Amino acid sequence: MTVAEKISEEIIKMPEGNTLKNQEPNIGRDEYTAATKAIERLIKKGIIKRASTGLFYKPQKTIFGFLNPDEQDLLRPYLFEGKKRIAYITGGALYNRLGLTTQVPRNIKIALKQLLARSRYLLFKHPTKWTENQKQRAELLFLRFPLLKKAHDLGIALGDIFNKCKDKKVAFTRLGLWHNQVDASGIASFESVARSIAAHHPYILHYFDNKSTNASAEFFNAKLKAFRSIFRGVRDTQFFLYRVMKLYA
């Protein structure tokens, strides 16, 4: 079955008045060009009409002519993916629907960017520490951005290795499995981390002996650099070390 036949069959089954986004037909990425041409041909024949860029609808015919789709039908492809909600209406349109204002907004705002902004902090938390609101927000966010979910899962998995593993051999095995997951994900940022772990894993695994790090040494080194920057460099090294000893010893 050709791409044009697939799309025609799907649109024939679609009820009149329903909307369709150009990503919705069940086609592969390599078939998008052919699908676009097929949709253009269907528009010329009058089988479907263009509502906006990338959004089409099957016109409903009445004795008075063709009806435009309902506002809810036009918004549905942006608010839902299948039966799951991925965004929601906000701004003046929301206040109008709640009866808080009689003004009818010219443009309807959809809170997808707001969803990203409000999900910023939950991405830095372990899923076990999410509140109920954060769980719901994460579900919407990851449904809309599956690559973000994959990256979050990889980050949490790496943290769990260092927080939960007590045996060096177990940690080594889990790090190897995590490395395989990173390779499969194709996320460049994690590939860089995985290469660093692979290159320095004999030293990294020492952490699991007594769960100690060089954090205190790094912290003290940062203090020394800050102290040195106050004087814009050091001429008398011996006197500088003497002052450091008196202040920090």
N, C-alpha and C positions, 0 to 999 in steps of 0.2 A: 504493500500500500504506500503510495506517494505521500509527501508532506501535505500537499493540497487536499488530497482525499481524506487524510486524518483530520485536518482542520474543518473541512466541509461537513464531515460526519459528526464532529463534536458540536458544531454550531447548529446543525439540523436538530440535534437532540436538546439543545438549549431552549428553555421556554422564552417566549416573546417578552421583551422588556428587560431581560437580564443583561448584565454587563460582562465584559471579558477583557482581561489585560493581555497584552501581547506575549507575556511570559507564561500564561496559564495553559495553553494547549500542551498536551503531553508529547513534547518533541525534545530532541537533543540539542546541545549548544551548536553543533556543526550544521544544524538544519534551520537556524534562525533566519538566515538570508532568504531561503526558499519559503519559509513561513511568512515572512514580511511581504513577499511578492504575492503569495496566495491570499493573504488578508486584503491587500490592495485590490486584487481582482474581485473579491467578494464585495468590497465597498462599491466598486464601479457597477456591479450587478444589482446593488441595492439590497443585498441579503443582510448586510450589517452596515452600521453607520459609525463614524468616528465621533466620540464624545469629547475627547481631548487627546493629547499626545500619549500614545501607548494604551489608550482606553477606548473600547468599542462596545456597542450594544446592538442587540437584535431588536429592530423596531416592532412595536405592537400596532397592528393595523385595526382601525375602527371605521365606522361609517363616515366619520368626520375627517379621516386621514390618519396619519401616523402620530402616535403619542411619543413624547420624549420620556426617557426613563425617569423614575422617581429619584429624588435626591439621595435617599437611602441606598438605592441600587448603584448610583454613581460612586458613592463613598465606600461601599462594601469591599471592593478589591483592595483599597488602601487600609482598611481597618481590620480585615480578616484574611487569614491564609488558611484556606479550607474552612474548618469550623472554629478555629482558634483565633482569638483577637490578638493582633500584633500592634495596634495603635488605638488612640481614642481621640474624640473631638474635644477641643478646648477653646478658650477665648470667648468672644461674643456669641458664637453659635451655641455654645454650651449654656451660657447664662440665659439665652432666649428660650431654649428648650426647657430649662428649669423654671421659667416664668419670672426670672429676676429682672428682666428687661424686655421692653417691647420693640427695641431696635433690632432690625434684621441685618446682619453683617453682609457686606458685599463678598468677602472672602471667608472661607471656612478654614480654621487652623486645625491641623492634625498633629497631635503631640507625639511625634516620633523622636525628634531631636531632644525634647524634654525628657523622654524616656531614657535616652543615653545619658543626659546630664544627671538625672536622679539615680541612675544605676552606678554612678562612679564609685561610691564608697563600698557598695556590696561586693564589687569585684576584688577588693582588697581583703575581704573577710572570708573565713572558711564557711562553706555552706551549712555546717552544723550550728553556726552562730548567727545565721540569718533570722530576722524577724518574719512574721507571717506576710507583712507587706513586701518585704524584700524578696521573699520566695516567689510571690506572685509577679513582682516586677522582673525578677530574673527569668521566669518562665517566658514572659513576653519578649524580653530582650534576646534570649538565646534562640527563640523560635524565629525571630527576625534576622539575627546575626549568628548563624551556626558556627562560623569560623571563630567568633569571639568566645563561644562556649568551649570550643576545642582548646583555645589558648588558655582559658581560665582553668580547665580541667588539668592541663599539663602543669600549670603553675602550682595548683593545689597538690597534685601528685608528687611533685618534687619536694614541696614543703613537708608532706607527710613522711617521705623517706627519712628526712633529717630529724623530724620531731618524734617519730614513732619507732624507728628501727633501733635496736639495742645491740645487735650483733653485726660485726663488720662484714661477714660473709653474706648475710641476708641483704644488707644494704648494697653490697656490690652487685648482687643478682638483680635487685630492684632497680638500681641505677642503669644496668644494662637493658632491662625491659623498657625503662623510661626513655632511653636513647633510641630504641626501636620505634617507640610511639612518636617521638619527635621526627624521625626520618619519614614516617608515614604521613605525618601532618603537613609537612612542607612549609612550616612557618619559619621564616629566615631567622627571626630573633631567637627562637629556641634552638635552632641549629647551631648558632654561635655559642650558646651556653653549653650545649651538648658536646661540642668539640673541645671546649675548655675543660669540662669534666673528664672527658676521655684522655686528654693530654696530661692532666695532673691528678688522676684518680688515686695513685698510691699515697699522695700527701693528703688528699681530701678524705680518704678513708680513715686516716688517723683520728679524725673528729669523733668517730664512733667508739674509740677506746674509753674516753671519759667525758665525752660531749663538751669538750673545751675548744675555744677558738682563739684567734689572735685579736679579738675585738678590743680588748683592753689596751693592747700595744698600739693598735691603730688609733684608738681614742687619744692616747698620750702623745703619739706622733703628731696628731692634728693640733693638740694644744701647743706643742713645741713650735710648729710652723706659724701658728697665730701669734705666739709670743715673739718670735723672730721678726714677723712682719711689722710689729709695732715700731721696732727700731730701724726698719728699712734695711735690714741686713746686719751682719755681725762682724766686727773687726777683731775684737779681743775674744777669741774662742774660750780661753780659760776663765775669763771673768763672766762670760755668758753662761757657761756650765755651772759656775759658782752660784749665780743668781737662780738658775733653774733648780739647783739642789736645795736652796733655801726656800724657794716658793712651793715646790712640788714634792720634796722628799718627805 
